[in-house]
Each structure stands twice: as structure tokens, then as C-alpha cells.
Amino acid sequence: MREQSARRYLLDDSGNSARPHPDSNIPAHNRVEYMSHKGMHDFLLGKGLVPFFERFERVLSGRLPLLECGDEWIERRDLFEFMALELTPTILTAMCGPALLQQSPDFPRLFWEYDESLPTLFEGLPRWLTPRAYARRDSLLASIKTWQRYATEETSKAKVQSDGEEVPFWGSRYFRDRQKTLLAVDGYDEDAVGSEMLGTIWA
């Protein structure tokens, strides 16, 4: 995310409550902290929670029979790797729909490699010192932006817009509405929205 976009969080002194702080002059469309808080609350604690878990259960039930387990006991060298690579696609599909992984099948693997690189990125080292960490992040952001463009284009073609929590092309209403909300923020562009989306997926 560019500095101009990131500064919106520093400038936002309106708080994360529905009613802005009385001393704040931040316009409603720039209340990034409140919009982030409310969106995540609705998605993971409010009306979006039950539909999300229903989608997760449905996707997981469809993936389990595809595992090459057989009828005999087997040992896995790395249980975490197994769980990450099997559960991550399920969670991503429940959150974002199937389009993201259809377009970027390596996303789950890159996601966990990126997760391992985060301590390095948090140090703020220049790109030339840690090119692999930045490359992983860049790949994920490129995948997210490709998915967003596709979802936006396909949504615009749809004659009927979904009002439910499960939304075609976006997976969940949260991501569709989140993109629309963020693009209205001053100084936000496709890169800034992609960074926000990656942060949501990682969280």
C-alpha cells in the first residue's frame, strides 16, 4: 500500500464507533477505522458468521473424499503442512468463493510462505535485502487484484444482484461490499484495496 493510502489510518481520528468522535472532522467515506471494524464484526461475529461456516462445512465435505488416505493408517511427516494445505483452500473458498483459487491455485502455498516471511517484512528492510519475502507478497497481491477485477466485471454483467451473505464471484458479501467501500476512500486505489484484502485473509 502506498504511503498516501496508508496515511488514511493516521489521519482518521473519528474512532471505531458508529458515531464519530465529536472533535473529528473526518468525512464519512474516509472513516477507514470504523468501516474496517464494522465490516469484520458483521462478517465474523454478526450476520455473516453462520453463512460463512455453512459454506466452510459444504466445501470441506466436498474436499474430504478427494484426500488420498485409503483405509489403512498412514503417517504424515508434517501435520501442520497437511492441515495448512488442505484447510486453507477450504477457508479461502468459503471466504472468497472458488474464483480466487481457480485463477491462482498456488495461493495457499504462497500464503504460508508469505506468513513465514512476515517477521522480515515487519523489520522494514529494503526490497533488495529480502527479495524473496517481497516477491511472495507481490504474488499474493497480484492474485487478489486479478480476482477482484474478475469479480467486479462478472458482477456488472449479472442482471440480478445478490442481497444475501453468499455472493457469486466474491464468495461473501463482505468482500464485495468492502471493495466498494474502500474504493470510495480518498487516496485509495486497486493496490490499496488489494493490500486491505490480503490483510483480511491473513487475519
PyMOL commands that set and color helices and strands:
alter all, ss='L'
color gray80, all
select helices_A, chain A and resi 3-11+28-30+32-44+49-66+79-96+99-103+107-122+131-157+173-183+190-202
alter helices_A, ss='H'
color red, helices_A
select strands_A, chain A and resi 166-167+171-172
alter strands_A, ss='S'
color yellow, strands_A
deselect
rebuild
show_as cartoon
